[in-house]
């Protein structure tokens, strides 16, 4: 089982990218589990058509431990096992608590033994990398961390902070940085800015995604690009990226 954590600034296209990677891997015959670690709880929506999914934190709040594994998950496109950590009531509690609860409950209720995923992908908000938001990096969870960024200043700033956090955790046996994924916004000097970031943090750009209306068209249909437009150039880019991530992880 390979475990990947994908971090990035909110709004950078992280969940869209992760869901398309999951769909691409499913089409390649891999059993995939995607765990949304964002309080918005919409990481997996394009994999199951936006159907209602109870977040783990909602279940814990409402029923303590009196719920089943089946109530925590929804099976999406290609058999992808979808989980949403969820977040606290607005204005109350710590957003990272949902991530901690989700990962603990998945283990406790035997999710990995039952579903036997080949690939687990954690989709993690990277604006703040502390508390629960750092949990997917910890030993026993992700093997590699990938950072999504564009050439926008705030995205680069967030990516640099995530890289600093990964480096700070390296002596604790946490996950290693696998590389940067450039999700283009077509801003000025974008390639050069992201290349400079990669150099500054001692990493590399391992994948590039075009800015394309195909992504929006698929989202309007409530689907991933890989499902809605499998023959499109964008679907091809997501498949190439999925293969690269497996290659980096030794598969």
Phi and psi in degrees as GROMACS dihedral restraints (atoms count N, CA, C in turn):
[ dihedral_restraints ]
;  ai    aj    ak    al  type     phi  dphi    fc
    3     4     5     6     1  -103.1    20    10
    4     5     6     7     1   135.0    20    10
    6     7     8     9     1  -122.4    20    10
    7     8     9    10     1   123.8    20    10
    9    10    11    12     1  -119.7    20    10
   10    11    12    13     1   142.0    20    10
   12    13    14    15     1  -117.2    20    10
   13    14    15    16     1   129.5    20    10
   15    16    17    18     1  -113.9    20    10
   16    17    18    19     1   118.6    20    10
   18    19    20    21     1  -112.3    20    10
   19    20    21    22     1   158.0    20    10
   21    22    23    24     1   174.8    20    10
   22    23    24    25     1   161.4    20    10
   24    25    26    27     1   -60.0    20    10
   25    26    27    28     1   146.5    20    10
   27    28    29    30     1   -56.8    20    10
   28    29    30    31     1   134.7    20    10
   30    31    32    33     1    85.6    20    10
   31    32    33    34     1     5.1    20    10
   33    34    35    36     1   -84.9    20    10
   34    35    36    37     1    -4.6    20    10
   36    37    38    39     1    94.0    20    10
   37    38    39    40     1    21.4    20    10
   39    40    41    42     1   -63.7    20    10
   40    41    42    43     1   -51.3    20    10
   42    43    44    45     1   -66.4    20    10
   43    44    45    46     1   -37.9    20    10
   45    46    47    48     1   -60.5    20    10
   46    47    48    49     1   -45.4    20    10
   48    49    50    51     1   -65.0    20    10
   49    50    51    52     1   -47.2    20    10
   51    52    53    54     1   -62.0    20    10
   52    53    54    55     1   -43.5    20    10
   54    55    56    57     1   -64.7    20    10
   55    56    57    58     1   -37.5    20    10
   57    58    59    60     1   -70.6    20    10
   58    59    60    61     1   -34.7    20    10
   60    61    62    63     1   -63.7    20    10
   61    62    63    64     1   -45.0    20    10
   63    64    65    66     1   -59.9    20    10
   64    65    66    67     1   -44.7    20    10
   66    67    68    69     1   -64.0    20    10
   67    68    69    70     1   -41.0    20    10
   69    70    71    72     1   -63.8    20    10
   70    71    72    73     1   -42.7    20    10
   72    73    74    75     1   -64.9    20    10
   73    74    75    76     1   -39.0    20    10
   75    76    77    78     1   -62.1    20    10
   76    77    78    79     1   -41.2    20    10
   78    79    80    81     1   -64.6    20    10
   79    80    81    82     1   -25.4    20    10
   81    82    83    84     1   -83.5    20    10
   82    83    84    85     1    -1.6    20    10
   84    85    86    87     1    99.1    20    10
   85    86    87    88     1     5.7    20    10
   87    88    89    90     1   -87.7    20    10
   88    89    90    91     1   145.7    20    10
   90    91    92    93     1   -87.1    20    10
   91    92    93    94     1   120.4    20    10
   93    94    95    96     1  -119.5    20    10
   94    95    96    97     1   141.1    20    10
   96    97    98    99     1  -121.1    20    10
   97    98    99   100     1   126.3    20    10
   99   100   101   102     1  -112.8    20    10
  100   101   102   103     1   125.0    20    10
  102   103   104   105     1  -114.7    20    10
  103   104   105   106     1   111.0    20    10
  105   106   107   108     1   -79.1    20    10
  106   107   108   109     1   117.5    20    10
  108   109   110   111     1  -112.4    20    10
  109   110   111   112     1    47.9    20    10
  111   112   113   114     1  -128.2    20    10
  112   113   114   115     1   131.9    20    10
  114   115   116   117     1   -55.9    20    10
  115   116   117   118     1   -22.9    20    10
  117   118   119   120     1   -67.9    20    10
  118   119   120   121     1   -21.3    20    10
  120   121   122   123     1    58.0    20    10
  121   122   123   124     1    39.8    20    10
  123   124   125   126     1  -123.6    20    10
  124   125   126   127     1    16.0    20    10
  126   127   128   129     1   -57.9    20    10
  127   128   129   130     1   -42.3    20    10
  129   130   131   132     1  -101.0    20    10
  130   131   132   133     1     6.9    20    10
  132   133   134   135     1   -59.2    20    10
  133   134   135   136     1   -36.0    20    10
  135   136   137   138     1   -75.7    20    10
  136   137   138   139     1    -9.8    20    10
  138   139   140   141     1   -88.2    20    10
  139   140   141   142     1   -21.2    20    10
  141   142   143   144     1  -130.0    20    10
  142   143   144   145     1    27.1    20    10
  144   145   146   147     1    66.7    20    10
  145   146   147   148     1    20.9    20    10
  147   148   149   150     1    75.5    20    10
  148   149   150   151     1    14.2    20    10
  150   151   152   153     1   -62.4    20    10
  151   152   153   154     1   152.2    20    10
  153   154   155   156     1   -61.4    20    10
  154   155   156   157     1   134.9    20    10
  156   157   158   159     1  -136.8    20    10
  157   158   159   160     1   125.4    20    10
  159   160   161   162     1   -72.1    20    10
  160   161   162   163     1   129.5    20    10
  162   163   164   165     1   -77.5    20    10
  163   164   165   166     1   156.9    20    10
  165   166   167   168     1   -62.8    20    10
  166   167   168   169     1   -40.5    20    10
  168   169   170   171     1   -67.1    20    10
  169   170   171   172     1   -34.5    20    10
  171   172   173   174     1   -61.8    20    10
  172   173   174   175     1   -45.0    20    10
  174   175   176   177     1   -63.3    20    10
  175   176   177   178     1   -41.7    20    10
  177   178   179   180     1   -65.2    20    10
  178   179   180   181     1   -42.4    20    10
  180   181   182   183     1   -62.7    20    10
  181   182   183   184     1   -43.9    20    10
  183   184   185   186     1   -81.4    20    10
  184   185   186   187     1   -32.9    20    10
  186   187   188   189     1  -134.5    20    10
  187   188   189   190     1    14.3    20    10
  189   190   191   192     1    56.7    20    10
  190   191   192   193     1  -107.8    20    10
  192   193   194   195     1  -115.6    20    10
  193   194   195   196     1    11.0    20    10
  195   196   197   198     1   -90.4    20    10
  196   197   198   199     1    65.6    20    10
  198   199   200   201     1  -152.6    20    10
  199   200   201   202     1   160.8    20    10
  201   202   203   204     1  -100.6    20    10
  202   203   204   205     1   166.6    20    10
  204   205   206   207     1   -60.2    20    10
  205   206   207   208     1   -39.5    20    10
  207   208   209   210     1   -60.2    20    10
  208   209   210   211     1   -29.9    20    10
  210   211   212   213     1   -77.2    20    10
  211   212   213   214     1   -14.9    20    10
  213   214   215   216     1   -88.6    20    10
  214   215   216   217     1   -18.1    20    10
  216   217   218   219     1  -124.3    20    10
  217   218   219   220     1   161.1    20    10
  219   220   221   222     1  -136.9    20    10
  220   221   222   223     1   136.3    20    10
  222   223   224   225     1   -89.1    20    10
  223   224   225   226     1   123.1    20    10
  225   226   227   228     1  -108.6    20    10
  226   227   228   229     1  -159.8    20    10
  228   229   230   231     1   -49.8    20    10
  229   230   231   232     1   134.2    20    10
  231   232   233   234     1    65.2    20    10
  232   233   234   235     1    16.0    20    10
  234   235   236   237     1    83.0    20    10
  235   236   237   238     1    10.1    20    10
  237   238   239   240     1   -62.2    20    10
  238   239   240   241     1   128.0    20    10
  240   241   242   243     1   -84.6    20    10
  241   242   243   244     1   116.0    20    10
  243   244   245   246     1  -104.8    20    10
  244   245   246   247     1   131.5    20    10
  246   247   248   249     1  -134.3    20    10
  247   248   249   250     1   138.9    20    10
  249   250   251   252     1  -121.0    20    10
  250   251   252   253     1   121.9    20    10
  252   253   254   255     1   -66.8    20    10
  253   254   255   256     1   -43.4    20    10
  255   256   257   258     1    84.3    20    10
  256   257   258   259     1  -176.7    20    10
  258   259   260   261     1  -141.6    20    10
  259   260   261   262     1   178.7    20    10
  261   262   263   264     1   -78.4    20    10
  262   263   264   265     1   168.8    20    10
  264   265   266   267     1   -58.4    20    10
  265   266   267   268     1   133.1    20    10
  267   268   269   270     1   -49.9    20    10
  268   269   270   271     1   129.0    20    10
  270   271   272   273     1    86.9    20    10
  271   272   273   274     1    -5.5    20    10
  273   274   275   276     1  -129.0    20    10
  274   275   276   277     1   138.8    20    10
  276   277   278   279     1    78.4    20    10
  277   278   279   280     1   178.8    20    10
  279   280   281   282     1  -104.2    20    10
  280   281   282   283     1   129.9    20    10
  282   283   284   285     1   -62.2    20    10
  283   284   285   286     1   -30.6    20    10
  285   286   287   288     1   -70.5    20    10
  286   287   288   289     1   -15.6    20    10
  288   289   290   291     1   -63.6    20    10
  289   290   291   292     1   -34.5    20    10
  291   292   293   294     1   -62.2    20    10
  292   293   294   295     1   -38.6    20    10
  294   295   296   297     1   -65.1    20    10
  295   296   297   298     1   -46.7    20    10
  297   298   299   300     1   -59.6    20    10
  298   299   300   301     1   -46.7    20    10
  300   301   302   303     1   -62.2    20    10
  301   302   303   304     1   -43.5    20    10
  303   304   305   306     1   -62.5    20    10
  304   305   306   307     1   -48.2    20    10
  306   307   308   309     1   -67.7    20    10
  307   308   309   310     1   -37.1    20    10
  309   310   311   312     1   -67.6    20    10
  310   311   312   313     1   -43.5    20    10
  312   313   314   315     1   -68.8    20    10
  313   314   315   316     1   -36.4    20    10
  315   316   317   318     1   -60.2    20    10
  316   317   318   319     1   -43.1    20    10
  318   319   320   321     1   -66.1    20    10
  319   320   321   322     1   -48.7    20    10
  321   322   323   324     1   -59.3    20    10
  322   323   324   325     1   -37.8    20    10
  324   325   326   327     1   -95.9    20    10
  325   326   327   328     1    11.1    20    10
  327   328   329   330     1    73.7    20    10
  328   329   330   331     1    32.2    20    10
  330   331   332   333     1   -62.2    20    10
  331   332   333   334     1   -41.1    20    10
  333   334   335   336     1   -72.6    20    10
  334   335   336   337     1   -33.9    20    10
  336   337   338   339     1   -70.9    20    10
  337   338   339   340     1   -37.7    20    10
  339   340   341   342     1   -75.8    20    10
  340   341   342   343     1   -49.3    20    10
  342   343   344   345     1   -86.3    20    10
  343   344   345   346     1   -21.8    20    10
  345   346   347   348     1    48.4    20    10
  346   347   348   349     1    56.8    20    10
  348   349   350   351     1   -68.9    20    10
  349   350   351   352     1   143.6    20    10
  351   352   353   354     1   -79.1    20    10
  352   353   354   355     1   -34.9    20    10
  354   355   356   357     1  -134.5    20    10
  355   356   357   358     1   129.3    20    10
  357   358   359   360     1  -112.6    20    10
  358   359   360   361     1   129.4    20    10
  360   361   362   363     1  -120.4    20    10
  361   362   363   364     1   121.7    20    10
  363   364   365   366     1   -95.8    20    10
  364   365   366   367     1   123.9    20    10
  366   367   368   369     1  -101.4    20    10
  367   368   369   370     1   107.1    20    10
  369   370   371   372     1  -122.0    20    10
  370   371   372   373     1   129.6    20    10
  372   373   374   375     1   -64.1    20    10
  373   374   375   376     1   129.7    20    10
  375   376   377   378     1  -112.3    20    10
  376   377   378   379     1    16.2    20    10
  378   379   380   381     1   -66.7    20    10
  379   380   381   382     1   -33.9    20    10
  381   382   383   384     1  -130.7    20    10
  382   383   384   385     1   123.9    20    10
  384   385   386   387     1  -113.4    20    10
  385   386   387   388     1    75.3    20    10
  387   388   389   390     1  -152.2    20    10
  388   389   390   391     1   168.3    20    10
  390   391   392   393     1    54.0    20    10
  391   392   393   394     1  -132.1    20    10
  393   394   395   396     1   -62.7    20    10
  394   395   396   397     1   -28.0    20    10
  396   397   398   399     1   -69.0    20    10
  397   398   399   400     1   -19.2    20    10
  399   400   401   402     1   -90.2    20    10
  400   401   402   403     1    -8.6    20    10
  402   403   404   405     1   -58.7    20    10
  403   404   405   406     1   -42.4    20    10
  405   406   407   408     1   -60.4    20    10
  406   407   408   409     1   -18.8    20    10
  408   409   410   411     1   -79.7    20    10
  409   410   411   412     1   -18.4    20    10
  411   412   413   414     1   -71.6    20    10
  412   413   414   415     1   159.6    20    10
  414   415   416   417     1   -54.4    20    10
  415   416   417   418     1   134.5    20    10
  417   418   419   420     1    95.2    20    10
  418   419   420   421     1   -12.6    20    10
  420   421   422   423     1  -107.4    20    10
  421   422   423   424     1  -115.0    20    10
  423   424   425   426     1   -68.1    20    10
  424   425   426   427     1   145.0    20    10
  426   427   428   429     1   -88.5    20    10
  427   428   429   430     1   -36.6    20    10
  429   430   431   432     1  -135.0    20    10
  430   431   432   433     1   147.5    20    10
  432   433   434   435     1  -114.8    20    10
  433   434   435   436     1   133.3    20    10
  435   436   437   438     1  -118.5    20    10
  436   437   438   439     1   142.0    20    10
  438   439   440   441     1  -114.8    20    10
  439   440   441   442     1   126.9    20    10
  441   442   443   444     1   -94.6    20    10
  442   443   444   445     1   133.3    20    10
  444   445   446   447     1  -148.4    20    10
  445   446   447   448     1   161.9    20    10
  447   448   449   450     1  -115.3    20    10
  448   449   450   451     1  -167.6    20    10
  450   451   452   453     1   -90.8    20    10
  451   452   453   454     1     4.8    20    10
  453   454   455   456     1   -70.6    20    10
  454   455   456   457     1   143.7    20    10
  456   457   458   459     1   -58.4    20    10
  457   458   459   460     1   -43.2    20    10
  459   460   461   462     1   -68.1    20    10
  460   461   462   463     1   -35.9    20    10
  462   463   464   465     1   -66.2    20    10
  463   464   465   466     1   -42.0    20    10
  465   466   467   468     1   -65.5    20    10
  466   467   468   469     1   -40.7    20    10
  468   469   470   471     1   -61.0    20    10
  469   470   471   472     1   -45.7    20    10
  471   472   473   474     1   -63.6    20    10
  472   473   474   475     1   -42.6    20    10
  474   475   476   477     1   -61.7    20    10
  475   476   477   478     1   -40.2    20    10
  477   478   479   480     1   -64.0    20    10
  478   479   480   481     1   -40.5    20    10
  480   481   482   483     1   -65.2    20    10
  481   482   483   484     1   -39.6    20    10
  483   484   485   486     1   -62.6    20    10
  484   485   486   487     1   -43.5    20    10
  486   487   488   489     1   -62.1    20    10
  487   488   489   490     1   -39.1    20    10
  489   490   491   492     1   -62.9    20    10
  490   491   492   493     1   -41.7    20    10
  492   493   494   495     1   -62.7    20    10
  493   494   495   496     1   -44.4    20    10
  495   496   497   498     1   -60.6    20    10
  496   497   498   499     1   -43.8    20    10
  498   499   500   501     1   -64.7    20    10
  499   500   501   502     1   -37.6    20    10
  501   502   503   504     1   -67.7    20    10
  502   503   504   505     1   -24.5    20    10
  504   505   506   507     1   -93.3    20    10
  505   506   507   508     1    -4.2    20    10
  507   508   509   510     1   -61.4    20    10
  508   509   510   511     1   -29.3    20    10
  510   511   512   513     1   -78.9    20    10
  511   512   513   514     1    -3.9    20    10
  513   514   515   516     1  -100.3    20    10
  514   515   516   517     1     4.3    20    10
  516   517   518   519     1    80.2    20    10
  517   518   519   520     1    22.5    20    10
  519   520   521   522     1   -78.7    20    10
  520   521   522   523     1   176.3    20    10
  522   523   524   525     1   -64.0    20    10
  523   524   525   526     1   152.8    20    10
  525   526   527   528     1   -95.0    20    10
  526   527   528   529     1   155.7    20    10
  528   529   530   531     1   -73.9    20    10
  529   530   531   532     1   123.7    20    10
  531   532   533   534     1   -91.5    20    10
  532   533   534   535     1   -19.1    20    10
  534   535   536   537     1   141.7    20    10
  535   536   537   538     1   177.7    20    10
  537   538   539   540     1  -101.7    20    10
  538   539   540   541     1   145.6    20    10
  540   541   542   543     1  -115.1    20    10
  541   542   543   544     1   119.6    20    10
  543   544   545   546     1   -89.3    20    10
  544   545   546   547     1   111.7    20    10
  546   547   548   549     1  -103.4    20    10
  547   548   549   550     1    98.7    20    10
  549   550   551   552     1   -64.4    20    10
  550   551   552   553     1   139.3    20    10
  552   553   554   555     1  -116.0    20    10
  553   554   555   556     1     1.6    20    10
  555   556   557   558     1    59.9    20    10
  556   557   558   559     1    38.5    20    10
  558   559   560   561     1   -85.2    20    10
  559   560   561   562     1   164.8    20    10
  561   562   563   564     1   -60.9    20    10
  562   563   564   565     1   135.6    20    10
  564   565   566   567     1    55.8    20    10
  565   566   567   568     1    33.2    20    10
  567   568   569   570     1   -60.4    20    10
  568   569   570   571     1   -49.9    20    10
  570   571   572   573     1   -60.3    20    10
  571   572   573   574     1   -42.5    20    10
  573   574   575   576     1   -66.5    20    10
  574   575   576   577     1   -39.6    20    10
  576   577   578   579     1   -64.8    20    10
  577   578   579   580     1   -42.7    20    10
  579   580   581   582     1   -73.7    20    10
  580   581   582   583     1   -34.7    20    10
  582   583   584   585     1   -63.2    20    10
  583   584   585   586     1   -39.0    20    10
  585   586   587   588     1   -65.1    20    10
  586   587   588   589     1   -41.2    20    10
  588   589   590   591     1   -60.0    20    10
  589   590   591   592     1   -46.5    20    10
  591   592   593   594     1   -57.6    20    10
  592   593   594   595     1   -42.5    20    10
  594   595   596   597     1   -65.3    20    10
  595   596   597   598     1   -42.3    20    10
  597   598   599   600     1   -63.0    20    10
  598   599   600   601     1   -34.5    20    10
  600   601   602   603     1   -98.8    20    10
  601   602   603   604     1     5.6    20    10
  603   604   605   606     1    69.0    20    10
  604   605   606   607     1    36.8    20    10
  606   607   608   609     1  -129.9    20    10
  607   608   609   610     1  -160.6    20    10
  609   610   611   612     1  -149.9    20    10
  610   611   612   613     1   161.5    20    10
  612   613   614   615     1   -84.0    20    10
  613   614   615   616     1   115.9    20    10
  615   616   617   618     1  -102.3    20    10
  616   617   618   619     1    -7.2    20    10
  618   619   620   621     1  -162.4    20    10
  619   620   621   622     1   149.0    20    10
  621   622   623   624     1  -132.8    20    10
  622   623   624   625     1   137.3    20    10
  624   625   626   627     1  -123.9    20    10
  625   626   627   628     1   134.1    20    10
  627   628   629   630     1   -76.6    20    10
  628   629   630   631     1   156.0    20    10
  630   631   632   633     1   -82.6    20    10
  631   632   633   634     1   119.2    20    10
  633   634   635   636     1  -143.8    20    10
  634   635   636   637     1   139.2    20    10
  636   637   638   639     1   -66.3    20    10
  637   638   639   640     1   -18.4    20    10
  639   640   641   642     1   -60.4    20    10
  640   641   642   643     1   -34.0    20    10
  642   643   644   645     1   -64.7    20    10
  643   644   645   646     1   -46.5    20    10
  645   646   647   648     1   -64.7    20    10
  646   647   648   649     1   -40.5    20    10
  648   649   650   651     1   -60.4    20    10
  649   650   651   652     1   -41.6    20    10
  651   652   653   654     1   -67.3    20    10
  652   653   654   655     1   -41.6    20    10
  654   655   656   657     1   -62.6    20    10
  655   656   657   658     1   -36.6    20    10
  657   658   659   660     1   -62.6    20    10
  658   659   660   661     1   -26.1    20    10
  660   661   662   663     1   -89.3    20    10
  661   662   663   664     1    -3.7    20    10
  663   664   665   666     1    72.5    20    10
  664   665   666   667     1    28.1    20    10
  666   667   668   669     1  -132.8    20    10
  667   668   669   670     1   166.2    20    10
  669   670   671   672     1   -76.7    20    10
  670   671   672   673     1   161.2    20    10
  672   673   674   675     1   -62.1    20    10
  673   674   675   676     1   -40.1    20    10
  675   676   677   678     1   -60.3    20    10
  676   677   678   679     1   -36.9    20    10
  678   679   680   681     1   -80.9    20    10
  679   680   681   682     1   -47.2    20    10
  681   682   683   684     1   -74.8    20    10
  682   683   684   685     1   -39.1    20    10
  684   685   686   687     1  -133.6    20    10
  685   686   687   688     1    66.4    20    10
  687   688   689   690     1   -62.5    20    10
  688   689   690   691     1   -23.1    20    10
  690   691   692   693     1   -96.8    20    10
  691   692   693   694     1     5.1    20    10
  693   694   695   696     1   -77.2    20    10
  694   695   696   697     1   161.8    20    10
  696   697   698   699     1   -62.8    20    10
  697   698   699   700     1   -37.1    20    10
  699   700   701   702     1   -65.0    20    10
  700   701   702   703     1   -40.7    20    10
  702   703   704   705     1   -59.5    20    10
  703   704   705   706     1   -38.6    20    10
  705   706   707   708     1   -63.4    20    10
  706   707   708   709     1   -38.7    20    10
  708   709   710   711     1   -65.0    20    10
  709   710   711   712     1   -40.5    20    10
  711   712   713   714     1   -66.7    20    10
  712   713   714   715     1   -38.0    20    10
  714   715   716   717     1   -65.3    20    10
  715   716   717   718     1   -41.6    20    10
  717   718   719   720     1   -61.3    20    10
  718   719   720   721     1   -42.8    20    10
  720   721   722   723     1   -64.7    20    10
  721   722   723   724     1   -42.2    20    10
  723   724   725   726     1   -59.5    20    10
  724   725   726   727     1   -43.9    20    10
  726   727   728   729     1   -64.5    20    10
  727   728   729   730     1   -37.4    20    10
  729   730   731   732     1   -65.7    20    10
  730   731   732   733     1   -40.9    20    10
  732   733   734   735     1   -62.4    20    10
  733   734   735   736     1   -41.5    20    10
  735   736   737   738     1   -64.5    20    10
  736   737   738   739     1   -39.4    20    10
  738   739   740   741     1   -61.8    20    10
  739   740   741   742     1   -44.7    20    10
  741   742   743   744     1   -63.1    20    10
  742   743   744   745     1   -33.1    20    10
  744   745   746   747     1   -86.3    20    10
  745   746   747   748     1     5.3    20    10
  747   748   749   750     1    85.5    20    10
  748   749   750   751     1    20.9    20    10
